[in-house]
Amino acid sequence: MRNLFLNPVMNKEFKLRFRSFKSFLGLAFYLLALTILIVGFIYLQTQNSPMGLFRPDQSREMFMLLAFIQLGLILFITPGLTAGVISGEREKQTLNILLTTNQSSTSIIFGKLVSSISFLLLMIIASMPIYSIVFLFGGISPGQVLLILIFYIFTILVFGSIGIFFSTIVRRTIIAMVSTYGVALFLIGGTAFLFTISMAVNSMGAMPANNPVAYFFAMLNPGFILFGFLEPNAFNELSNQIGFGIDVPLWAAYLVSYSLIFIIMIVVSIQKLRPNMKVKSEA
């Protein structure tokens, strides 16, 4: 297990990604942008308030805004960070050299995955102190912040595994990136669109009551899950109105389905990393 996560591939990638001053400059600008957004939000709310107060419900709205901005950042950046890690090595003609080392395919895949998303994880964790500003005004508990952080990390790993998968099976980086963004777009926008369509069909009475079609689309959409974490009461009321007909919470279905996606993507990537070398060795 120690060799799986601490290997030369990961050490090399970490050095390449974090030795540049541009990386930390980008992190600084990101945190500065979040700070300006929070300060600007508080300023506008206090200016519009008759007594210049910033209420806990407004603090909660600010946290929800930041949470969805952070989720959008994750879903937009993660495919770009991981879709070229293997195909890029192939295009630079360094993949064969990497495969001749004593590193296993599993350690290479996990090393590439963790090192690719490490900077994004650093951005998420570094922004947590800024998120804690909401504690000054109330409206959000520390448990919710921790839950959102775990949700972010899990989502990053799953979408990163999708990028690794296409980077392994596709030879060209641009094609792998387009394919990864296509899948990500379906999981974000496609499921939301199909969820809306299924709800419209349900409201017209064209489907039987408690039809689970809308449930399956909702459980694959990270935005719905995040909304359920932030507003559990409102989401439960919405679920009751729609009549999903399934007692399993959406977050549990999201955890199971995305865990299966992660496992399948990683296993196939490991198997497809050295297919030609296995054939040659058997011959």
Rosetta blueprint (number, residue, H / E / L):
1 M L
2 R H
3 N H
4 L H
5 F H
6 L L
7 N L
8 P H
9 V H
10 M H
11 N H
12 K H
13 E H
14 F H
15 K H
16 L H
17 R H
18 F H
19 R L
20 S L
21 F H
22 K H
23 S H
24 F H
25 L H
26 G H
27 L H
28 A H
29 F H
30 Y H
31 L H
32 L H
33 A H
34 L H
35 T H
36 I H
37 L H
38 I H
39 V H
40 G H
41 F H
42 I H
43 Y H
44 L H
45 Q H
46 T H
47 Q H
48 N H
49 S L
50 P L
51 M L
52 G L
53 L L
54 F L
55 R L
56 P H
57 D H
58 Q H
59 S H
60 R H
61 E H
62 M H
63 F H
64 M H
65 L H
66 L H
67 A H
68 F H
69 I H
70 Q H
71 L H
72 G H
73 L H
74 I H
75 L H
76 F H
77 I H
78 T H
79 P H
80 G H
81 L H
82 T H
83 A L
84 G L
85 V H
86 I H
87 S H
88 G H
89 E H
90 R H
91 E H
92 K L
93 Q L
94 T L
95 L H
96 N H
97 I H
98 L H
99 L H
100 T L
101 T L
102 N L
103 Q L
104 S L
105 S H
106 T H
107 S H
108 I H
109 I H
110 F H
111 G H
112 K H
113 L H
114 V H
115 S H
116 S H
117 I H
118 S H
119 F H
120 L H
121 L H
122 L H
123 M H
124 I H
125 I H
126 A H
127 S L
128 M H
129 P H
130 I H
131 Y H
132 S H
133 I H
134 V H
135 F H
136 L H
137 F L
138 G L
139 G L
140 I L
141 S L
142 P H
143 G H
144 Q H
145 V H
146 L H
147 L H
148 I H
149 L H
150 I H
151 F H
152 Y H
153 I H
154 F H
155 T H
156 I H
157 L H
158 V H
159 F H
160 G H
161 S H
162 I H
163 G H
164 I H
165 F H
166 F H
167 S H
168 T H
169 I H
170 V L
171 R L
172 R L
173 T H
174 I H
175 I H
176 A H
177 M H
178 V H
179 S H
180 T H
181 Y H
182 G H
183 V H
184 A H
185 L H
186 F H
187 L H
188 I H
189 G H
190 G H
191 T H
192 A H
193 F H
194 L H
195 F H
196 T H
197 I H
198 S H
199 M H
200 A H
201 V H
202 N H
203 S H
204 M L
205 G L
206 A L
207 M L
208 P L
209 A L
210 N L
211 N L
212 P L
213 V H
214 A H
215 Y H
216 F H
217 F H
218 A H
219 M H
220 L L
221 N L
222 P H
223 G H
224 F H
225 I H
226 L H
227 F H
228 G H
229 F H
230 L H
231 E L
232 P H
233 N H
234 A H
235 F H
236 N H
237 E H
238 L H
239 S H
240 N H
241 Q H
242 I H
243 G L
244 F L
245 G L
246 I L
247 D L
248 V L
249 P L
250 L H
251 W H
252 A H
253 A H
254 Y H
255 L H
256 V H
257 S H
258 Y H
259 S H
260 L H
261 I H
262 F H
263 I H
264 I H
265 M H
266 I H
267 V H
268 V H
269 S H
270 I H
271 Q H
272 K H
273 L L
274 R L
275 P H
276 N H
277 M H
278 K H
279 V H
280 K H
281 S H
282 E H
283 A L
